């Protein structure tokens, strides 16, 4: 076995952020362990291609910010791109409400970690954190295997509080980098687009009035768009919708020019919806494909329709998901 084919683990610090990089002959995956355990880089080495969005300032904006002393207000403050764990996205615990303005707590604080396996055949780390404000204890194991172009993630959440926690949960994965352009085609399982921001409780029993086929959704200005297609950079358009009625938990993004694709797979019980968003403006060119347990833009609506998870004191929930890069 050549040295280059071994799985490895490397630690480093960038602008005060401690990172751990898992690497094999196909992948290089950088985890920001002291900032939310974000997946910051997901590089396919044969093409030297990062599939994730990076914003212009990157990690430099954390140079003078100690997250242990001054955590972020929400998951999108000082947004660097990459993949955040929005947990909880929104929540209620006792008299506390976590809203969009304070959501994604897991991505706002430092995590601890330990190396679980570091052999030629497998490299894995276990990251863990006790959240502030809500009593959720989170563990995430990131794993790569020799000769395998998949990242494996196992996650467990435990309520260590004295009362139930109701919460929504979203994997905030933003694709971009050298991978994304107008030649990317997106494949979905059978699903329907739901305009969550247009929903009104008066029509709670008729959600179909807010639904459209994914290949012809209507934007607020009346423009018709196909969610399977990616617009070119500088199209100056933003889209948000939620994909519902999903029977199989997967999505593929395929770059037809570069002949490479990305596939997300997860467990449907954990994430029965996909929150889709896109930006095609000058400083942010991205497609967000976000497995989620929530279909709504307002937590009261989520509670009304049961699109949330509840954990009783000392109750746990576990799931797993993967991200794979493949050549077509």
N, C-alpha and C positions, 0 to 999 in steps of 0.2 A: 504494500500500500504506500502510495506516495504521500509526502507530507502535505501537499496542496489539497488532497482530498479529505483530510481530517476535519472533523468538527472542532471549532475552537470557541473560546469565550475570552473577550478582551474588555477591560475596564478603562475608562478615560473620563476626563472632565472637560466640558466645553462651556465657557462663560458661566461658571459656578454650577452647572448642571452635571451631575454624575450620570454617566451613560454606561450601558453594557451592550456589547456587540456580539451577536451569535452569528457564526459564519461556517459555511461548508463550501464545497466547490461550485455551488450554484447560487447561493444566497448570501447576502450580508444584511442583517437586520439589526438596527440600532434602537435600543429601548432607553428612554429617558427615565431612569428609575427615580431620580429625585425631582421629577416633574410629572406626576400623574401616571407613571409607567406607560407613557405614550409610546407608540411605535412611530419613531421619527423618520427612519430610513428603511426602505424595503427594496433592496437593490438586486436585480437579476444580473449576476456577474458575467455570463457569456456575452451580454450586450452592454454591460456597464450602464444599466438603465434603472433609475429610481422610478417606481410607479406611483409614489405619493407626492402630493403638493408640498412645496416649500414657499413660504411667504418671503418677501424681500429681505426683511431684517433677521430672519432666522432666529438663532439662539442668542444673538448679541444683545437683545433687549433684556435678557436676564442677568447681564453682567453685574448690575447693582441691585438685584432683587433676591433677597434671602426668603425662599418660600416657606421655610420652617418658621420664620418670624412674621412674615407678611404674605400670606397665601393670596392667590388670585381670587377675584370676585366671582368669576364663573369660568367655565371651560374655554370660552372664546377670548378672554382677555389676553393680550399679548400673543395672539394666535400665530403659531409657527407653521401651520399646516400639519401633515401627518395624520395620525389616527388616535383620537382621544376616546376614553371610556367615559361616557356621560352617565354617571351613576352616583346618585340618582339624577336623572334629567329634571324631574319635578318630584316632589314628595310632600307627605304630611306625616308628622310625628308629634303626638300630643298637641300642643298649641302652635307648633312651628310649621310654616309653609315654606317649601323650597320652590322658587319660581324660575322662570326662564332667566331672570337677572342674577340669580344665585345658584343656578343649577350646574350639574356636572362636577360635583364636589371632588370626586375621585381624581379629576384631571387638574385640580388646583393646588395640590399639596404634594410634598415628598413622600415616597414609599420607601420601605426597607426591602432588602432582598437577600437571598442566599443562593449559592450555586447548588443545584440538585444533582446534576450529572455533567461530567466533563471528560468524555472519552472520545476516541476517534470516531465512534459510530453515532454518538448522540451528545448534544449540548443543550442543557436546560437550566433555567433559573426560576425560582419562586419569588414573586414580589408580593408584598402584603402591606396593608395599611388599616388602621382604625380611623374612620372618618370623623371629622369634627361635626358638630351640630346634630347629625343623625347617627344612631348607634350601630352603623353597619360596619362589620369587619370583612375586608375583601382580600382574597388570595387569588393570584393569577400565576399560572405556570406557562412560560414561553419555551417552546422546544423545537429544535430542528434535528434532522436525521441525515446521516451520510447518504449522498446520492439522491436526495429527495428535495424537490423545489417547493415544499410546503412548510409554512409556519403553523405549528399546532399550539392552540391556546386552551387551557383548562381553567375554569373560573368557579370560585365558590364564594357565596355571600352569606353571612350569618348576622342575625339581629341580636346584638348583645345588650339591648335596652330593656326597659320595663314595660313597654307597651308596643302595640303593633306599628309597623312602618308600612305605609302605602307609597309605592314609588313607580315611576316610569324609568325606562333604561334604554339607552341608545348607544350603539357602537358608531362613533362619529369618524368614519373613514373617508378621507378626501383624496381622490386620485388626481394625478397631474404629472409634473416632472417631464422627463423625456418620453414618457409613455403616451401622454394624452395629446391627441390632435383630432381634426375633423374626420380622420379615417378610422376612428374607433367606433365600433358597433357594439351595442349592449344587448345581450340576450337575457331574458327573464323567464321564469316559469309563468304559467297562466296567472294573470292578475289583472286588477282594475285600478285605475288612478282615482284617488279620493282627494278632493280639494278641501283639506282640513281647515284652511284659513277662511273659507267661505261658509263653513258649517254654522247652522243656527239651531239652538235647542228646540225651537218651535217645530222643526221637522225631524225630530229624533227618531221617529218611526219610519222615515222615508229617506234613508241615506242615499238611495239611488239617484236622487236629484243632484247630488254633489259628485257623482261618479262619471268617468268617461273612459273609453279605451285608451291604453297607453300610447298607441300610435297616432292619436289625434286629440290631444288635450288642448283646452282653450285657455290661453293666458288672459290676465286681467284686461289687456288692451285688445282682445279679440283675436290675436294671432294664434294659429293652430301649430302645434309642435308634436313631433314624434319623439318619445322618450328613449327610443332605441338608437337615435342618432345624436352625435355630438357636434355642436356648432363650432365654427372656427374661432380662434382668438379674436378679440375686439368686436365680437358680435353685439356686445353691450346689452346683454340680456341676463336676467336672473329668474330661475324657476325653483319653486318648491311645491312638492306634492307628496302624498303618501300612497304606497302601493298596498292594496288589500286583497282579500280572497286568495291568498297565496296557499298553494297546496304542497309545494316543494321548496325547501329553504336553500336556494342558491341563486347566484347572479354571475354572469361572465361578461367581461369587457375584453374585446378583441381588437387589436390594432391590425388592420388588414394590410397596411404597407410594411410594417415591421415584422409581421407574422408572429406575433407574440400576444398572449392573452393572460388575464387574471381571473381567477375564480374564487369567490367567497362561498363557503358552505357553513351552515350553522344548524342548530336544533330548533325546530319550529315551535316547540313549547316555550322556549326562551324568547324568541323573536318572531312573532307571527306577521310582522309588517316590515316594510322597507320605507324609510324616509329618504326621498330622492331630492337632491338640490343641485343646482349648477350655477356657476358664475363664469362669464366669458368677457370680463372686463380686463383692462390693461394690466392691473397689478394682481389679479387673481383669476387664473384659468383652471377650473377644476370641475369635477363631477363628484358629488357626495352620494355614496351608496351606503345606507345606514340601517343595518338590521336593528329592529326596535320592538318593544312590546307595547308601543303606543301609536294610535292612529290619529290623534287629535292635537290641536295647537293650544288647547286650554285644559288645565288639569281638572277643572270641574266637569268638562265634557268627557275626559278620560274616566273619571269616577262614575259618571252617568252611564257609560257604555261598558265598563269593566275592562278597559284596556290599560291595566296596570297590574303590578304584583304586590301582594301583601305578605309580609313575614311577621309571624308572632314572635314574642320573646324566646330566644334561644333556638329559633327555627332557622334552618339553612336551605340554600338552593344552589345547585351546581349545574353547570353546562359546559360545553366545549364547542370550538369552532376552528376553522382553518382558512388560510389564505394561500393559494397556490399560483405560481407562474408557470405557464406552459407555452411551448412553441406550436404553432398551427401547421 
